[in-house]
């Protein structure tokens, strides 16, 4: 880990008063900046907060929001809640796997996309639902997967 990254993480901890009671907020902030929370980051946070690394690890692994693996620039989350599942979310998920060439929990080699499934995104009226980052796509059929992927690939080409 670079010194710049170490200093950045220490600064986040200081902004929260190096208070162990602020662990979740610190983890949210750090993950927002880095994209994930690898072991060495967790150990540094534990050191700064003067708590066991096991406590940090326990929080990271308990809450599904946190990840120890890097996610793609465009994280794809397929809702597998009851309404979405009944309306074909599994087929949508299978199509994302096929088109991206990855499994759930993996990231494409180019780092653009990662794939996850969620229990519920709270948009049951739009089932099946997929989120790419914060953008919601509803009433999705497998045939619509390619256009979603292309939308974000084109964003990259424009950048």
C-alpha positions, -999 to +999 in steps of 0.1 A: +000+000+000+014+034-009+022+061+017-004+083+001-031+057+006-019+051+042-021+088+049-056+090+034-069+062+056-053+077+087-069+110+078-104+094+076-098+078+110-088+112+125-118+129+109-139+105+130-118+111+161-101+077+159-132+066+177-139+028+176-176+037+179-173+052+144-160+020+128-189+015+104-187+051+093-150+049+088-154+017+068-181+032+046-158+062+039-127+042+032-146+017+009-162+047-009-127+060-017-109+027-024-138+006-037-131-023-013-115-031+021-086-055+017-069-071+048-041-045+050-066-016+050-086-033+078-054-038+098-044-002+095-079+010+106-077-014+136-043+001+145-055+036+142-086+029+163-067+008+188-090-022+184-083-058+173-081-064+136-105-093+142-132-068+152-128-048+120-128-081+100-160-092+118-178-060+108-166-062+072-177-098+068-210-093+087-224-065+066-230-074+030-224-038+019-187-042+026-164-061+003-129-074+006-126-078-032-124-050-057-156-043-075-159-032-111-163+004-120-199-005-128-212-030-102-241-049-116-266-061-089-294-084-099-323-085-074-333-120-065-361-111-041-394-130-044-411-107-069-380-104-091-373-141-089-409-151-098-407-127-128-375-142-142-345-126-124-326-159-125-327-158-163-316-122-163-287-131-139-277-160-162-276-137-192-253-112-174-230-141-164-230-153-201-225-118-216-198-107-191-181-140-188-180-139-150-198-155-121-215-138-091-189-122-069-164-118-098-151-088-117-144-086-155-107-087-165-109-051-177-123-040-142-154-024-157-181-048-144-186-069-113-217-091-107-237-096-076-271-107-066-292-090-039-321-102-018-343-071-024-338-036-037-373-024-027-386-018-062-409-049-065-433-031-088-405-030-114-396-066-111-372-080-122-348-052-113-311-047-119-290-019-105-258-008-122-242+015-096-271+037-085-290+034-118-321+011-117-333-009-146-368-024-142-390-049-159-359-064-174-358-094-197-327-113-207-329-097-241-323-063-225-290-072-209-269-064-239-282-029-242-274-022-205-238-035-209-234-015-241-247+017-223-218+015-198-192+004-223-201+035-244-197+057-214-162+044-211-155+052-248-167+087-243-145+093-213 
